Amino acid sequence: MSRFVDRVTIDVTGGDGGHGCASVHREKFKPLGGPDGGNGGNGGSVSLVVDRGVHTLLDFHFHPHARATNGKQGKGAHRNGANGEDLELAVPDGTVVLDENGEVVADLVGEGTRLLAANGGRGGLGNAALASKARKAPGFALLGEPGEHRELVLELKSVADVGLLGFPSAGKSSLISVLSAAKPKIAEYPFTTLVPNLGVVTSGDTVFTMADVPGLIPGASEGKGLGLDFLRHIERCAAIVHVVDCATEEPGRDPSSDIDALESELARYTPSLSGNLADKPRIIVLNKMDIPDARDLAELVRGDLEGRGWPIFEVSTANREGLAKLGYALAEIVEGQRAAVKPAEPTRIVLRPKAIGGAEFTIEKDPDTEGGFVVRGERPERWIKQTDFTNDEAVGYLGDRLARLGVEEELARLGAVPGSPVTIGSVSFDWEPSTPAGVAVAMYSRGSDPRLDEGPDRPSAAERKQARRRRRGLEEQENQ
């Protein structure tokens, strides 16, 4: 069973906003109490938060779907619905977040670093908030917006100061086990290490972390062996250590050729965030000096290796030869790298408000529908989601909003005629010019809109006028 996962795809969804309530206050001796429907609550949001107590993405491997709770629906008597609870997902330090297109969304480094992964939907307004001179008692409320849905890729890049590179069974895990308190699995066969090992090393007054990259072989950057999956773990290292097996008996292998092969793979691997790996300091560790043949080989190749200009250390993890000297050298490099890094400046929030009068929507001809148009824009698409299309009054309110925004005027300018197909978001309809924006609509009954009435049963203007007079007469009689 896998215990280490460093790349997963997750599916996050914010909670839906609660629907607004359409309610009219009813009380004895108060027949016209007015609208009192409350607003719906906002849906909860999903956030990724760095927690240094988490070291792997294993939980997301088994539970890739995460959803925040929905907002509650509003109620009468001006009672607003409760907001949904936000959901926080703990991720390891060094997690890189990518979108479905492979673009980097965020690089999460540092305890408490937070990314808002999916917004919750806004709650719909109740009819009390929608009341106006034109609609004194709206018979509808706005629907809550659905929560944002996103598919994200999480990649873990270990935050280690020193990265160990080497062929399988070169002794990387053994080196970590003797320099730190880590207890990695060690055996005499290739690919013993299937996951990166991380250890904390104390050398003098310096404390630093060390990680190994499992199973690098020629062709690792092209997917061979295990290296392609784990090369990302050395991108953040301050120094790279080549661990060379001087006791290998494989034909065609020697310390110099091993280093050349690994450097070739590093050159072919192009990290996305940490710059060029060629700029990082190098150290060569000639391992297994407790074996006589290994010491003889180290003396033969030392001159050639010194020509690279990198420090060389001869060590043995079996008898701990040379480990103290190596630890102090690594600590000196790490301290130098830390001193070279400028302290982070306080975060400054930059506000860039949108210009007043900017285009809030665009209208294009629909290539898939003859004579059709497509309206795009944050506000029109949001209004579509908020509209209850089973309520004619709500549909009329949507038409008024679009008219005030200028959508109808722009459609007419582009050549739209009554009956032209128009698509906004996920809704398509046949366009019919409505009452000009700002003109009060005389409602025939709550929950309806005379502009949407069709057929022979539709009351005439005179009949609607008489009906209003009768209602006013009855109300005056009741008040006497």
Buried (B, 14 or more C-beta within 10 A) or exposed (E): EEEBBBBBEBBBBBBBBBBBBBBBBEEEEEEEEEBBBBBBBBBBBBBBBBBEEBBBBBBBBEEBEBBBBBBBBBBBEBBBBBBBBBBBBEBBBBBBBBEEEEEEBBBBBEEEBEBBBBBBBBBBBBBBBBBEEBBEBBBBBBBBBBBBEBEBBBBBBBBBBBBBBBBBBBBBBBBBBBBBEBEBEBEEEEEBBBBBBBBBBEBEEBEBBBBBBBBBBBBBBEEBBBBBBBBBBBBBBBBBBBBBBBBBEEEEBBBBEBBEBBBBBBEEBEBBEBEEBEEBBBBBBBBBBBBEEBBEBBEEBBEEBEEBEBBBBBBBBBEEBBBEEBBEBBBBBBBEBEEEEEEEEEEEEEEEEEEEEEEEBEBEEBEEBEEBBBBEBEEBBBBBBBBBEEBBBBBBBBBBBBBEBBBBBBBEEEEBEEEBBBBBBEEEEEBEBBBEBEEEBEBBEBBBBBBBEEEEEEBEEEEBEEEEEEEEEEEEEEEE
